[in-house]
Amino acid sequence: MSVTTVLVQRAYLIGNLDQRVGNAAQRALGGASLHPDLQRDLTFLQESGHPAGMLAARLDSSGAILTAAVVSQDAAPLSLTATQRAALAGVTADGAMHSLTVPGLGTYRVAVLQRDGVRVLAGLPMGDVQDMIGGLVAVEVGVTAAGLALAGGLCAVVIRRQLRPLGRVAATAVEVSRSPLGRGVVTGLTRVPERDTDPGSEAGQVGAALNRMIDHVESSLAERQRGEEQVRRSEERMRRFLADASHELRTPLASIAGYAELMNRGTDRIEPLMAWRRVSAESARMTGLVEDLLLLARLDEGRPLESGEVDLAAVVAEAVWDARVAGDGHEWRLGLELDGGIPLVVGDGARLHQVVANLLANARVHTPVGTTVVAEVGVVGERCVVRVRDDGPGIPDALLPTVFERFTRGDASRARARSGGRAGAGSGGAGLGLAIVSAIVGAHGGRIGVSSVPGRTEFTLELPVAAGAGAAAVGGGGSAASAAVGEGAASAGGGAAAAGGGSGGGGAGASRPNRGPRSASPAEIVW
C-alpha cells in the first residue's frame, strides 16, 4: 500500500513538473522565434515570470548546444560552463521529457522544441519533486514501520493470549504424566479447567480431548485396581478356605486315627463299642463337611438345580416342625401371610427346604434355651418373602459383613448356645451353613439379608413368585393359613414325614412330641 502511494504521488508530481517544463519550453521557443537569426540570443530569459533555476539553451540544426544559461534569483541569467553544456548534448527535438543531471545544478527535467528552424531546450530542476518524494517515502517508511511494530506487538499479545489455554493444557498433561500410574494408584487425576475445553477453539478441542483421555485412563486404572483387588481377595479367600477346610477335615481324621491307634493297642485301653461309635460320628461329621463343600462347588460352577413349582408355605411349615423336634427347648412360631397370594416359587424344593432348615438351625444352635424363633412366609408384590426372627443375644457387629462367607464363625468362647450368647453364622460347626443358604438363594435368583441387634436378629429371604401365583388362588387368608399349617405341622404323618429328607425330618415322622401346636392367631401357629 505504501509503495503504491509513493508511486502514485511520484507520477503526479512528475506529470505536474512535465507540464510546467512544457509551458516553459513553449514560452522560450516563442521568445527565441522573435529573433531567429540570432542563434545565440537568450534575452528572453530576462523577461519576468521565469522561475528561478530554469535552464534554457539554443541548439543548431544538428542538435549541438550553441549557448545555455540558467535563471538566477534576483540576478541576470548565468551562462553554463562547457561541462554543463556537454551534459545537455544528445537531447533530440521530439518534444518528449528527459531527465538529465547537470553538474553543479542537479537533476533537471528538460524538453527540446523546434519551430521554423529554431530549436530551444528548456528545463526545470527536479530537486523539489525529488525532495517531496523522498520525504513521502520517509514518512511512508516510518508509518509502515510503526504500523508493523504495532501490528507485531498486537499479534504477539493476541497469540500469547490465545496460546495461554494451550499452555495450561500442556501443564495438565505434564502433571498427569508425573502421576504414579504404573503402580495402579488411582487418585483424582488433574483435569483441564472447563474454561479451556471450549469446542469453538482448537485449544479447547485439545483440552476436551485430553480430559476424555484422562477419564478413560482413570476408569481403566480403577477397573484394573478393582480387578487386582478382586483377585487378591479371591486368593485370600481361597487360602483361608483351604486352611479352614484342612483344619476341619484334620480334626475328625485325627480323632479317627486316635481311636484306631487305641484299638490297635488292645481293647483293654478303650471299649470297642464306644470307639466305633466315636469313629462313626467323626466319619459322619467329615462326610457332611465334604458334602457341603461339594454342594458349594457345584453352585459356584453354576450347575442347574432341579426345577419345579414349590409351595414355600409347606416348606417353611415342615422346616419349623423339624426344628421344633430338634430343639424343643425353644419356642417356635410359624406365621403365614397369604393375603398377597399363595407363596409359590419355581426351584429345587429340597434345596429350598435346606435353606429354611439352615436358618432355623442357626437360630437354634446360637441362642439360649427359651428363645422365641418366628418363621414367617408371605407374598409381597412379585416376591415371596421368608423371615426367620429370634429374640436372642444377636450377632456381633464385626461379624455381620461376613456372615454369609464360608467358614465364618464367631469367638470360640461364645460359639455355643450353652454359653448364653450368639456367636454368629456357623459357630458350633464348620461355618458353612449360611454360606450354603446364600449360594442356594442366589442360584434361585433371589437375595438374602440379615439385620441384628441385641434381642432381635432377622434373616430375610426373597425369591421371585412363580408365574400364575397370586391372591386369586387363595380361598381366604385365614383358612389358607390354617390349612398350610395343618399340612406342614399339625399332622405328624403328613408334613413332618414329608420333611424326612430335610434336617431332622426322619425322627419327626416316627414319633410325635407330647407338646402339640397351638394357634396364636388365624395365621400363626405356636409350639
Secondary structure, 3 states (H helix, E strand, C coil): CHHHHHHHHHHHHHHHHHHHHHHHHHHHHHHHHCCCCCCCCCHHHHCCCCCCCCEEEEECCCCCEEEEEEEECCEEEEECCHHHHHHHCCCCCCCCCEEEEECCCEEEEEEEEEECCEEEEEEEECHHHHHHHHHHHHHHHHHHHHHHHHHHHHHHHHHHHHHHHHHHHHHHHHHHHCCCHHHCCCCCCCCCCHHHCCCCCHHHHHHHHHHHHHHHHHHHHHHHHHHHHHHHHHHHHHHHHHHHHHHHHHHHHHHHHHHHHHHHHCCCCCCHHHHHHHHHHHHHHHHHHHHHHHHHHHHHHCCCCCCEEEEHHHHHHHHHHHHHHHCCCCEEEEEEECCCCCCEEEECHHHHHHHHHHHHHHHHHCCCCCCEEEEEEEEECCEEEEEEEECCCCCCCCCHHHCCCCCCCCCHHHCCHHHCCCCCCCCCCCCCHHHHHHHHHHHCCCEEEEEEECCEEEEEEEEECCCCCCHHHCCCHHHHHHHHHHHHHHCHHHHHHHHHHCCCHHHHHHCCCCCCCEEEECCEEEC
